[in-house]
Amino acid sequence: MALSSWFQGDWRGRWQAVRQWVWRDSYRLSLQTVVAVVLAYVLTVALRLPDLSWAAFSALFVVRGTLDGTLWEAASRVTGAVAGALLGVALLAGLGTMWPQVAIMALGVGLMSLLVIRWPSLSYGLVTVAILTVAPEPDALGGAWDKVLAIITGSVSGVLASVIVLPSSARRRARHKLAESVEQLGTVLKDCAATFTNCEASPRLDSRSTVDPASEAARDLLMQASSSPLRGLRRARLGEDILRRVDELWRAVPVLDRATNTPLTANACQRLAPLFDDLAHAYCEDTRRLAQAIRAKAMDKPQPLDSVAHFAALGDALQDALTQGDLERRDHDATLVAHWAWRVIIEQTQALVRELGGEDAVGGDAAQDTAASR
C-alpha cells in the first residue's frame, strides 16, 4: 500500500529528490573507492598477478567521483607508468654496471621530470622510474612489467567502479553546481537589499566574495570533462559559456555589497526601499527559474525576467529623486552605485538567458534601455 501511494502524485519529483540525495559527492566517491579497491584485489588474486599493493593503490587514487575524471586519471596513470618503466629499464640496461645506483636514480628522475614539464599527464612516471632505479630487481624488465600490469589492473578497476556504482558525468554535475551557484546568487542579493532598505538595521560588516564555491566546483568539473577521453563523443551545449556568465554575475556582487552595507536614511527608505526590495525578490525568483533551466540544459519555454520591469521602475523612481534633490549625499552615492551594479547583473542575466535558448525571454533588453535613458 505504501509503495503504491509513493507512485501517486508527483512521484517523478520524489524520485529526483531521492536520486540527488543518493548521488551526493560524499556517498558516491566513498562507494566507488571501496568498490574499486575490492575489484583490484579480486582481479589481482584471480589472475595470480604479483604486486597486489600497486594494483590496490592505483584503484584507490584514480577514482574521481565522475566517469570523466576517473577515465582521465586512469589514462594518465597508465601512460605515465609505462613511460617511467621504459625509462627506468633503459637506464638500468645501459648504465647498470657502470654508474652508481644513486646516479642512475638521479638521472632517471631528472629525465622523467623533463618529460613531465612537456606532458604533465605523465607525472606518475616519476614514481615508477624512481622505484625501479632505487631498488632494481635482478630481472629489471620482468619487474617493470609486473608493476605496469598491476597499475593497469588497478586503473581499470577504478574505471569499472565509476561505471557500475552511481555513475555520473562531469558535465551533468557541473550543470547542477552552476544551478546551485545561480540560486545562491539570488539569495545573496536579497540579503544585500534587506540591509540596505531597513533604516533601523545595523551596518553589515561581512563582505561578499567574487567567487562562489559552487561555481569553483563547476570549473573543476568542466576541466575534468574537457580532459576526458570521452570529450570527442559528446556535443556539450552548456558548460564553459554558462560558467563565464555566472562568473560575470558574481563579479558584480562586491560592488553591490559595498554600496548596500549601510542602510538608507529614513527619507530614502520611504521613497526607494520598496522598489529595491521588489527588485531583489523578483530577481531571486528569476534565479530559481534559471537554475531549473540550467539543470534541464535549456529553458522549457521563454519566460520574461520579472526583474527587468522592477529594475526599470527603480530607475524611474531614482531619476525622480535625483532630479528633485531629495537624497542626502550618502544616499545619493549609494543608490547610484547600487543601481549601476543591478544594471550589470540584469544585463549578464539576460545574456545567460540567451545562452539557455530563451532569446525571447530577456524582456527586450529593458535594462539597457533604462540605462540609456539616464
N, C-alpha and C positions, 0 to 999 in steps of 0.2 A: 504493500500500500504506500509506504514511504517512498519507494523507488518510483512508482508511477506518478505520485504527486510531484516528485522532483522534475519530471519531464513536462509538467503542465506550466503554462505561463511562459516567462522568458527564460527557458532552460538554456538557450544558447548563451545568454549573458552570464548565467551562473557557471556554465562550463568554462567560459573565458576567464572568469574570476578565479576558478579553481586552477585552471591551466597556468595563469600568471603567477599564482602563489607557488605552485609546484616547480615552475620553471625559473624560480629566482636563482640568481647567480650563486649564492652560497650553497644551496642544495645541489644544483646541477654540477658545479665544479667538484664538490666533495664526492658525489656519487660517481662521476666519470673518472676521477682519480683512483678511487678504490677499485672500480671495475677494471681499469687499465692495468693496474699493478697485478691484480689477480690473473687477468688474461696473460700477461707477460710471464708470470710464474708457471701457469698451466702449460703454455706453449713451449717454454724452455724445458720443462720436465718431460713433456710428452715427446718432444723431438730429441731429447737427450743432448741438449746443447750445453756447452760449458759457459762459464761467466754469467751465472744467473743474476748476480748483483748488477752487472751492466745493463741487462735487459730490464730489471725492475726499476732502476734509477732512470733509464730512458723513458719508460712508460710514465713514471712519476712526473717528470719535468716537461713533457711535450704537451700535456693536456692544458688547454687554454680556455675551456668553457664554451667555445664556439667551434664548429667544424672548420671554418676558415682559418682561425688562429691555430688550431691543432695541426691542420694539414701543413701550414707554413712552417710551424716549429718542427714537425717531424721531418719534412723535406730538408730543412736547414741542418738538422742534427745529423741525418744520414749522409748528406753530401759533405758536411764538414768532417765527419768521422772518416769517410773514405779518403778525403784529401789528406788529412792528418796521418792516417795509416800508411798511405802510399809514400808520403814524405819520410815518415819515420823508418819504414822498411828500406827505402832507398839509401838513407844516410847510414843505417846500420850495415847494409850490404857493402857500401862503398868505402866507409871510413871506420868500420867497427874494429879493425885490427890495427889501425894507425893512429887514431885520435883517442884521447882520454874520454871517458864516458860523459863527464860534465861538459866537455867542449862540444860533443855531438848533441847533447841535450840543448845547450845554448844556441847552437846553430839551427837546430830544428825549430825551436820556439821562435827564433828570430825570423827565419824564412816564412814560417806559418803566419807570423804577425804581419808581414808584408802582404801576404795574400789576403788576410782579413781586412787590411786597410782598403784594398781594392774591392773585395767582395765580403762585406760584413756578415753575410749569411753563413760563411764558412767558419765562424768563430769557434764552434765546438771542435774543430780540428786541432786547436791548441791543446785540448785535453788529451786527445789520442796520441799526438806526437810526443807530448811530454811523458805520458805513461810508458809508451813503447821505448823511449830512449833512456828514461830514468832507470827502469828495471827491465832490461832486454832479456827475452827468453831465448833458450837455445835455438828453437825454431821460430825465428822472427816473423816469417811470413805466415806460418800457421797460427801464431799467437795473435797477429794483427787481424787475420781473417775471423778468428773466433770472436774477437771483440766487436768487429764490424757487424758480424751476424747477430750478436746479442743486441747491439744498438738498433739494428733493423727490426728485430723481433719486438723490442720494447716500443719502438716508434709506431709500428703497425698496430700494436695493442692499444696504444693511445688513440689512434685514429678510429679503430673499431669501437672503442668505448664512447667516443664522441658521436658515432653514428647510431649506436643502439641504445644509449642512455640519454633520454631527454635532449635529442639533437636540436641545435639552434644555430641559425646563420648569423654572422656578424652584422650584416646589413639590417636584418629584421630587428635585432636587439638595438642597433644604432637608431633606428626609427623610433623605437619606444623611449630611448633615452632623450632623443630630441623632443619628442612629445612631452615628456616629463619636464624638460627644461622650459618649454614654452608655457606650460601650466604654472610652473614656479615663477616665471616672469610676471604673469598676471597677478599672482598673489603679492609679489614684492611691490609692484606699482600701486596696488590697492593699499598696502601698508604705508607707502610714502604719502599717499593722499590722505590717509586717516590722521596722520600727524599734522600735515600742512593745513587742513581745514578745520581742525579743532583748536580754537583760540585759547582754550583752557589747558591744553596739553603741554607737557614739558618738552623742551627740545630733544630731538633724537640724537643720541651720542654715537651709536654704532654706525658704521659706514658700509655701503654695499659694494661688493666686488664686481669687476667687469667680467668675471669668469664664473660660470655655474658648474658645479661638479658633474651634473648630468650631461652637459654639453661636452665636457672634457672626456667623460667616459665614451660618449658617442664618437669623439675624434679618434680615440684609441681603437674602437671597434671598426671604424671605417678604414683605418690604416691596416688592420688585420684583413679586412675584405679586399683591399687593393693589392695586398701582397699574396693573397691566397692563390694556389694553383687553379682554383675554380673560377677566378675572375673572368676568364675568357668565355665561360659558359653562360654568364649572366649579363643581362642588359638592365642595369640598375637605373631607374628613372630618378629616384630620390637618393640623397646622400650628401655628397660634398656641397652641392648648391644650397641645400637646406641648412646645413651646418654653417655655411658662410652667412646666410641671412640671420640665423639665430645669434651668431657672434656679433653681428652688427646691432642687433636689438640690445644685447647685454652691454655693449659699449656705451650706450646712451644712459644706462641706469645710474652710474655715479653722478652724472651731471644733474639728473632729476633728483637724486637722493640729496645732493648738496643743496640744491635750491629749495627743497621742501623739508629740510630737517628742523626748521624753526617755524612754529605756527604763524599764520597770518594774524594781523591785528583784528579787532572786533569789526571795524568798518569793512575791511577787505573780506573777512569771513562772511559777513552778511551778503555782500554782493557776489562773491565768486565761489565760495566754498561749495554750494550745491552743484555748481557746474563741474568743478574738479572732481567731486565725489561721483557724480553721474558718469563722467568720462572714465574714471578708474573702474567702476563696476561694469560698465559696458565693455571695456577692454578685457576685463577678467573673463567675461562671458565669451568674447571673441577668441581668446586664447584657449578656452576649453574646447570650442568647436574646431579650432585649428589643430589642436593636439589630436583630436579624433581623426581628422583628415590625414595627419602625418602617419598615424598608426595604420590607417587604411590605404596609404600610398597616394591618395588623391581625394579631392572633395567629391562627395556623392552628387551634390548639385550646388550651383553657385548661390551663395547667400551673402548679402551685403554685410560689411562690417558695421555693427551698431556704433562702434566708437567714432566713426568718421563724422556722423551727424553731430554727435556730442562735442567733438573737437571743434567743429565749425561754430556751434553755439557758444562755446567757451571763447573762441576767437572774437566773435561779435561783442560779447559782454566785456571782454578785456579791452577791446578797442574803445568802447564807450567810456569805460572807467578812465582810460589814459587820456582821452580827449577832454573829459571834464576835470581832470587833475585831482581826483578824489583820493588817490592812493598815496600813502606815505612812501618815503624813499625806499625803505626796506622792502615793503610790499611790491613797489614798482619793479625793483630789480628782480626779486624772487619770482614774481609771476611771469615776467618776460622770459627768464631763463627756463622756468618750468614749461611754459608754452612752447619754446623752441625745442626742448627735449621731447615733449609729446609729439611735436610735428615730425621729428626724426623717427620716433618709434612708430607712428602711424604709417609713414612712408615705407619704412622697412617691412612693416607687417603687410602692407599692400603688395610689396614685392614678393613676400613669402607666399601670399595667396596665389599670385601668378605662377610661382613655381609648382604649386599644388594643382594647377589646372583650373583655377577659379577666376579666369580673366574678367568675367562679368560680375564678380563679387566684390570688387575693390571700392565700390561707392563712387566711381567717377573721378578718382584722384582728388577728392574733396579737400584733403589735407593740403595738397599743393595749391589748389585754387584759393583756399583760405589764406595761405601764406602769401600768395602773390597779390592779394588784395590789401595787404597791410602796408 
